Amino acid sequence: MDRKGMKVAAKKAQRQHYWMIVVICLFSSVFGVAYASSTLSVNINISVSTPQTEDSTQSNDMYGVLRDLAIGNEDNAREKVKQNQEQIVNNDTDAMFGRRRGVIASLLNSFASGSLVVAIVDAVNSVIHNGGISIAVPIILSFAIYIFIWLFIQETYRVVMMRMLLEGRSYDKLPASRFLYPIHTHAWPRIAWTMFVENVFLFLWSLTIIGFFIKQYSYRMVPYIIAENPNIKALDAIRLSRHMMKEHKWECFVADCSFLGWYLLNLVTFGLIGIFYSNGYNAAFFAEYYVYLRALAKDNGIEDAKMLNDEYLYAKADPQTLHTAYADVAQSVAQLEQGLSPAPKPCGFTGILSEWFGIRILHADAVNRYEEYREDLHQMQIGKDILEGNIYPGRLAPAPISFKFRESRTISADRSYSLVNLVMMFFMFCFVGWVWEVSLAFISEGMFVNRGTLHGPWLPIYGTGGVIILVLLKKLREKPALEFIASMVLCGYLEYFSSWYLEMTHDGQRWWDYTGYFLNVNGRICAEGLLTFGLGGLAIVYLLAPALDNLLSRIDTRKLGIVAVMLLVLYCADQVYSAQHPNIGAGITDYKGSDTSLEAPIPYEISQRSNGLP
């Protein structure tokens, strides 16, 4: 075994796909699949259920609730739920890692306190009027949900991770669509079943001290084997892993120990070294180790080694094979090349606006022609990458991955937007945000609350956030990971500044307060808000804005311009009036004593995020 050579190859693969591997390992850490120490500070807080008081004589957590329901002591179960909820609020002393308010906190608390289980009992009982069944249903449902998350997400992600690492070591480009590998191969249930069988075997071996440690290494290659051939049977994959690891367990153990220094450094740096380097390095190394064992298995004629039949995962297919498998793609690329007419890049002020900010003044024909030309080039490059072997040829896999060549630019994100369309999208985002928050308030609190500092049906922070993502992050559209991070940072700054500005200009009055939310900063921004901004930014850039732009472009420009001007006049008038008479009241700025008070037992998750930029 050339461990040094494997580590050199691992570093090379990591450099080639650095950010993708960072994301792969980060998901693995968050899901609890591997490298959990890198997110330990968050996981510890999330995993805490309900702190017990010193004089507690019984378990008051979710399991105690389930036990009482199972034996028919429903009143005691409800009392425990109440105690759990009170303990969560009383023990919520961490300003940043709040557990009192917000979507994340509500989800954590509903599971931890057992309130979700009791709610399901009530719902089922109201329908079937059978206490025994109504108690059994939530218990079974809770167990089923747990099994699904553990098996179809956590355990399946092990296979996804190995698949992406194996592709990344051989190919120049690693598409993000591989995160859906189990779905695209139609092998999700089979993969989950194989991982389930492996875990059953490991559990049985854990009943013996020696077997527990040995079998951890015996079954080490199972996820890699499934990643290569998801059609393999569960027992065949386990048996093949055992044969591959025979006489290599100590060798693998020593390889694990060689990363001990990195593990310690990861703990010292609170997981940062792991997230940005050592986790990816370790994952890439063991991908190389699997390739090494696979080659030995092939050379030694190990039983079932013929099932490791994804040859193109390790060596690129010849051009003729690729052109035969992707004949339709080759034809589409040839047609584009023949009919493609180069368009000059717009210059001057118009070119700068288009290239750097994604803004078109009116409907500039030069910008349209250039963007259509660039999109055609992009489509041709995708086809060429497949035909030239830069991307793994999914159609040639043991479990084929379908691929459709797209020539249309109707949903392309690489475009510029006219000023009129940007103004209209601003108001659309403002209105959608207003409807969203008003609707949630009505459902949650049973009353109409006009959100925001303004009096009209718009929340400017939604429109402003959407537009600045489109304008200021134009250069990042080709890199979704950076677009996601930049959207969180940009919108987080916008929300923090808006909160501070409104408070400074309105005598300390706050329009929203995230105190008690999980991972908040001074009550102005919180983790779930930033996550929403990031996901919303991706949705706006890659889906909503292109679709709205297509729709708005069908409308007569002059008529659309008139509507945009009228909306701007009404909006400015509302801003002037609200500067002197801001929208305030219960559920908007009044927290204590209102339905949106911090003391409410089940608070509305974004009841205080109601702002408008002056």
N, C-alpha and C positions, 0 to 999 in steps of 0.2 A: 504493500500500500504506500503510495507516494502522497503522504498527507500534505507536505509542503507544496507540491505541485497542484493539489486540489485547492488549496487555499489561494494560490495565485490565480487559478481559473475562476474561483468564486469571487475574488476581488474584481476581476475583469468583468464578469457578468453583472456585478453590483454597480460598477461604474457606468456600464452601458445603459442600464435601466434603473438608475438611482432612485428617482422620485416614485416610480411605480412600485419598486420593491419596498420603499419606505411605507407607502400606503398599504401594500399587501400585509406587511408585518404589523402595522398599526391596527388594522382591522382584526388581525389575529389576536393581538393583545387585548383589544376592547371586547372581543367575543369570548375571551377566556380560553382560546384554543392553544396559544403558546405565547411566551414572552410577557406573561401577565405582570411581571415586576416593573415593566416600563410604564404601566398605568396604575401602579399600586395605590398611589395616593387617592386616585379617584375611585378605584374599585373598592377600597376599604370603606369609603364613605357610602358608596352605593349599596354595598352588601350588608350594611348595618340595618337590622330590622327595627325592633322596638326595645330600647334600653329598659332594663328591669330596675325597679326600685329595690332598695336594700331589704325592705320588709316583705318583698313578694314571696309568697309561699307556693305559687303555681306558675306554670309557664303561660304567659299572656300573648305569645306571638301567634302567627298564622297557624302553626301546627297545633297549638292548644285549641284554637277556634275549630279547626277541622275535627279534632278529637271529640270535642263536646258535641258538635253536630252529629258525628257518627253514632254517638251513644244516646242521642235524642235529647240532650240537655241544651235546648235552643236558647233559653233565657240566659244561661251562663255564658254561652258563646257570644251573645250580643253585648253582655257586660264586658267581656274581655276585649271585644272590638273597640268599645268606648274607651276603656283604659289604655289600650294601645295607641289610639289617636291622641289622647291627652298626653301620654308620655312622649310621643313624637314631637308635639308642640312645645312641651315644657323643657325638653332636652335639646331643643334647637337653639344652641347658643353660638354656633359658628356663622358669622356674618356672611361668609362667602358660600359655604356649602349648605345653603338653606334647605329645610325639609318641610316648610309650612305652606308654600304656595308654588304654583306653576304646574305645567304639564308633567315634567319629569318627576317633580316631588310627589304629585298626585298619584302617578303610576306606581312609584316606589312605595308610597304609603298605603295604597289600596291593597297591594299584595302583602306588605309587611304586617298590616293591622288585621287583615282578614275581612275587611269591609266588602271587598269584591265578592268573596265567597258568599257572604250573607246576602248581598244584593241578588246574586244568582239564585240562591235558595228562595228568596221572596218572589222573584220573577217566575220561576218554575212553579212554585206552589200556587201562585195566583191563576195559573193557567190550568193545571191538572188537579189541584186541590188534593194532593196526596203528599203528606209530610215525608214519608219514607223515601219516595222517589225524588222529591225536591231536594233532599239532603244528599242523596246518592249522585244526582246529576252534577252539581258543582264540584264534588270531589273527583268524579271521573273526568269532568271537563278540565279541571285544573291540572290533573295528571296528564291528560292528553295534550294540553297546551305546552306543558313542560317538556314532554317527550318530543313534541314537534320541534320546538325551539332547539333543544339539545341535539336532536338527531338530524333534522333536515336543514339546520342552519349552522350550529357549531361544528358538529362532526363532519358535515358535508364540506364546510369551508376548509377543513384540513386538505381535502382532495383538491379543491379549487386552488389553494395556495401552492401545493406541489406542482400542479399542472402549469401554472403561470411561471413558476421558477424554472421548470424544465424547458418550456418554450423560450424563455428569456435567455437561456444559456446558448441557444443555437441560432436564434433569429434576431435581426437588427431591430425589429419593431414588435412591441407587445401590446395588442389592442385591449382596451379597457373592457370590451365585451366578454372577455374570458372570465370575468367575475360571474357570469351567468353560464359557465361551462356545463353544469349539471342539467340546466334547462335546455340549452341549445343542442345537447347530445341526446335529449329525451331519456337520460339514464338516472335522473334524480332519485326515483324510488329505489332502484337497484343499488346505487351508491350508498344511500342511507341504510339499506338493509345490510350491506356488507360491513359498514362501520358499526352497526348494532351488534352483529354477530361477533365482531372483534372485541367489542366492549364486554359482551357477555363472557367470552373466554377469559378476558383479563380479570373480570370480577371473580370468576371461579378460581383462577390461579392466585388471586390476592388472598384467598383463604389459607394459602400456604406461604410462609415467609420467603423461602427460597424461590418458589415459583413466581411470586409477584415480581421480583427483580429480574429474573431471567427472561420471563415472557415479555416484559416491557421491551426488551431488545429483540426477542424472537419475532415480534409482530411489528417491528419498527418500520418495515418497508411496505406495509399494507396500503397506506394512503398513496404512496408513489406508484404502486402497482395499479391501483384503481385509476389514478390520474392518467396513466398511460393507456389502460384498456378498461373503461368503465363497464364493459359487457362481461367481464370475468365473474365467475361465480364466487360467492363469499368464501366457501371452504377452500376453493382453489387458490384464492388470493392469500389466505392465511397460511395454507400449506407451502405455497411458493415463497412467502416471506420467511418462513421457518428454514426452508432449505437454503435460501440466499444468505441468511444470517448465521448459518451453522459454521462454527469455527471463526466467526467474525464478531461475536458479542463483545469480547474483551477489547478488541480493536476499536469498536464503536464507542465503548465506554471511555477508552483513552482519548478518543477524538472529542468526546463531550468534555472531558477534564481539561483539554487544551484551551477551552474557552472560559475557564474558571476566572481568569483575570478580567476578562470582559464583563462577566456577570457581576463581579465585585465593583468594577468601575461604574457599571450601570446603576447599582444601588447607591453609590456615593454621589452620583450626578442626578439622583432622583428620576432615573429613567431616560434622561435626555440622550446619553450616549447610545443606549439601546435603540431608541426610536430612530435616531439619525445615522446610526452606523452599525453597531455590533449585531443587532437582531437580523438585519439584512445580510450581513456577512455570514452569520451562522446558518441562516436558511439557505443561502446560495452554496455554502460548503457542503451541506448534507444532500443537496441536489446532486452535486458532483459525486458524493459518496455513493448515492444510489446508482448513478451511471456506471461507476466502477464495479459495484456488485452485480449489476445487470450484465455487464460484459463478461464477468467471471462465470455467471450462470449460463450464459450462451456458450462460452468456450468449453465448459465442463459438461455440457449436455444435461443440466439439472432438469428433473421432471417438471413439466408444465412451463418451462422457460419459453417455449414456443408461443405461449399466450402473450408474451411481451413483444407484440408485433407492430408497434407504431414506429416503424423505421424512420419516418420523416420527422420524428421528434428529436432525432440525433444527427441526421444528415439531410441536407436539402435535396429535394427531388430535382431530377434533370429537367431542363426547359421543355422538352417534348412531352413529358408526363404532365407537367403543369398546364401546358397549352391544350392538351387533350381534356384534362379534367375541367379546365376553365375556358372552354372554347367560346362560350357566350361573352365572357369578360374580354377575351382577346378581340372578338369582333367589335364590341362596343368601344374599346380603346382605339382600334383602327379607324372606326368611323369618326370618333372625336378628333383624331389626329388629322384626318383628311379634310374635315370641314372646319377646323379651328382657324380662326382669323385673329392674329395678334392685335390687341388693343393697346394704344399708348397709355401710360400711366398719367393720370391727371396731375397737373403741376400748379404752382402758385398757391394762393390762399385756399382755393377749392380743393386741391389735392391734399393739402395739410389737414384740413378739416375731415376729409374722408378717411385718410390713412390713419391718423392718430386719434380721432374722436368719433369716427363713424357717423359724421353728420354730412348730409347733402343739402345744399342750398337749392330749394325747389326740387325738381326732378332732373338733375343734370344728366344729360345723355352720355357725356364722356365718362362720368362716374359709373353709370349703369353698364356701359359696354365693358369697362375695365373689370368691374366686379363679376360680370358674367364670364368674362375670359378667365379670371382667376379661379372661379368655381369649376370651370371645365378642366383647367389644369389640375386642380385638386382631385377631381374624379379620375382623371387619367393616371395620376400618381398612385392612387389606391389600387387601380387595376394593375399597374406596372409592378408595384410592390409585391402583389400576389404572383404575377407571372415571372418575376425575377427572383422569387424565393426570399424576399425580405420579411415576409409574414408567413407563419405556419399555414400550410394549405389544408384547411379544415375539411374539405371535401374528400381528402385522401385518408382521413383518420379511421381507425377501427370503428369508432362511433362517429359517423360523418357529421360535420357542422355545416349547416346550410349557409349560403351566401348569395345575396342579390345585389347586382351592380346598379347603382343609382346615378342617373344622369341629370335628373331634375334638380334645380336649385331652389325649389319652392319652400323648403324648410332650412335652407342654408343660413347659418348664423354669421357667416363672413360677409356682411353687407353693411352699407351705410343707410341711415334713415333721414328722410327729409325733415326740416324743422317743423312743418305742419303736422306730420305724422308723430313726431316726438311730443309735440304739445298735446295732441289727442291721446297718445298713450299715457302721458302724465296724468291727465284727468281720468282716464280709464283705471289706472292703477289706484288713484286716489279714491275713486268711487268703490272699486272692488274692496279696498281696505276698509272703507267705512261700512259697507254692507257686511263684511266679514265680522267686524267687531260688534256692530249693532246686533247682528243675528246671534252671535255667541252670548251676548249679554241677555238677550231676550230669552234664549233657551235656558241659560244657566240661572238667571235671576228673576225671570218672569216679568220683566218690565222693559220699556223702551228707554234707552240711554243714548243720547246724541253725542257720540264720541268726538273728542278733539277740542282745540281752542276755538275753532271756527264754528259758524252756525249752519253752514251749508253741508250738503251730503258729500263731503270729501275729507280725507285725511292726508294732508300733503306729504307726510313722511314716507308713505307708501309710493306716491308718485315720484318724489324726489329721489328716493332710494333706487327705484327702478330705472330712472333716466340716467342718474350718475353712473350706475353700473354699465349701462349701454355706452355711455360717452367716455368715461374715464378709464374703463378697462378694455377698450377696443383691442389693444395689442395682446391681450391675454386670451382671446377667444379660441385660439388654436391649442391652448393648454388648459383643459377643464379643471385639473387639480389646482392650478394657480388661480384660476377664475373663482373657484369655490372659496379659497382662503382669502383672496383679495376682497370678495364680496362681503365676507364676514367682517373683515377689518374695516372696510370702507363704511358699511352700514352701521357697524358698531360705533365707529367714531361719530357718525351722523347722529345716532340716537343719543349718545352720551353728551355731545355738544348741545343738542336740542334741549335735553333735560336741564343742563346747566344754564343755558341761555334763558329759557323760559322762567327758571327759578330766580335768576338774577334780575330779570326785567319785570317780574310780577310779585315783588315783595316776599320772596321765599315760597311762593305757591308752586306745588308740584302737580303735574298732570298724570304722572305715573310713578310707581315706586315698586321696584323688584326686591325690596328687602324681604328675606325669607325664601326667595327663589334659589334653586340649586346653582351654585357657582355664579354669584352676582358680584358686581363691582359698584359699591356705594349706592346700590339700589337703582342705578341708572341703566345698566345693561346686565344681561344674564346669559348663561350658557345656552339655554334653549332658544332664546331670542337670536343669538348669533348663529346657531345651527339653522334656524329657520331662514335667516338672511342668506346664508350660504346656499342652502337648497333652493330658496326662492330666486336667488341670483342666477343659478344654473337654469332654472325653469324659464326665467325671463329671457335670458340670452339665447338659449338653444331651442325653445319651443314657443313661448307666448309672443315675444316681440316679432319674430319672423312671421308667425301666423297673423298677428294683428296688422303688420305692415302689408302683407298680401291683401288683406281685406280692405284696409284704408286706401291702398293704391288703386282699387277699382272704382272709388268714388271720385267724382269730378273735383279737381284740385281747388277751383274757385269756391265751390259750395263748402268744401271741407274747411277752407281758410276762413270763411265767414263764421262757421260754427266755432272754430278755434278762437277767433277774436271775441265772439260773444261770451264764451266760457271764461276767457281771460279777464274780461271786464267784470263779470259777476264775481270771479274769484278775488280780484283786486279790491272790489267794493267790500266783500266779506272781510278781507284782511284789514282794511281801514276801520271798519265798524268794530271788529273784534279786538283791535288794538286798544280801544277804549272800553269795550264791553265784552270781555272774553267769555266763552262758554264755560260755565262752572256749575257745580251742584253735586248732588248725591250720585255716586257711581262714576264721577268725572274727576273731581278734585277732592271731594269729601270722602275720606276713608273711614274714620272712626264713627261709629253710629250708623253707618250706611250698610247696604247689602254687600258692598265690596270691601268692607272693613277687614283689616288683618286678622281680627278676632273671629271672623266667620269660620265655621268648622271645615267647610269644603270650599275654599275660595275659588273664584273664577280666574282661570290661569292668566289671562291678559287683560283683566278688567282695568288695570291702571295704564296700559300702553295706549294712550289716547292723546296724540299731540298734533300740533300743526305748527309749521315753521313760520314765524312772523315775517 
